[in-house]
Amino acid sequence: MKNRFGSGFAGKPLRTILLLLITVALLLSSASPAAAQKEKKKKKDAPADTSGPIIPMTDEQQIDYMIAEMLGAWQLGDIERLHRAYADEVVVVSGAYAPPVIGWNSYLASYQQQKARMQQVRMDRMNTYIKVDGNVAWACYQWDFSGTVDGQPSAAQGQTTLVLEKRNNHWVIVHNHTSLVPSAPPASPAGTQPSPQPQPNKPS
C-alpha cells in the first residue's frame, strides 16, 4: 500500500523522525516553566542590595574624618595610618617651648620617643571648626588628654590648628600647631612647693 511518502516501508523512518521531533519539542516546552521557576527562586533567595548609592563626602567631612583617623592612629601607635595624614614636609609646632619639628621623619622620631613614655592614652576632640578654600584648608579644635606618662597619671588640655592641602584627591596636614592650656597646680600643704607636673608633647 502506497501513500504520499512513498511505500509503507519508506515512510516509516520519516514518521519516526517526526514523532521524535514532536516529543523533543514537548519536553522542551514542559522544561521551560520549571527552569523559569528555578531562576525565579534563585532571584528570590539572593540577598537584596540595600546599600543604595554611595554619597560622596564633602571636603569638610573628609577632613573631619581624616582628623579622627589621625588621632586614633596617634593613640594606637599605628605609624602607617599616621603617615597617611601628614605631608612629608610637614612642620609641627608642639605645646612645649621647643623649635619646630620639620619633616615627617623628624616628627616620627619625636613621636616614637614620646609614645614610649606613655600608656593608657586617651585623646578626646571637641569644638572642631574647618574652613576650606579650594585645595587649601585649615582646621582648629580643642582636645582633652589623659594617660600615664613615665608611670604617673597625667592629664592636659589644649588647642590645635592644622593647615591642610588636597593632593591627589586626599587631604594631608602640612602644618600642625598645638598649644597647651596651663593647668592650675594641685593644692599643697602650707609651707611646701608643689612639684611640677609632667606635660606630654601634644599631637595634632
Secondary structure, DSSP 4 states (H G I P E B T S, - for coil): -EETTEEHHHHHHHHHHHHHHHHHHHHHHHHHHHHHHHHHHHHHHSPP----PPPPPPHHHHHHHHHHHHHHHHHHT-HHHHHHHEEEEEEEE-SSSSPPEESHHHHHHHHHHHHHTEEEEEEEEEEEEEEEETTEEEEEEEEEEEEEETTEEEEEEEEEEEEEEEETTEEEEEEEEEEEEPPPPPP--TT-PPPPPP-PPP--
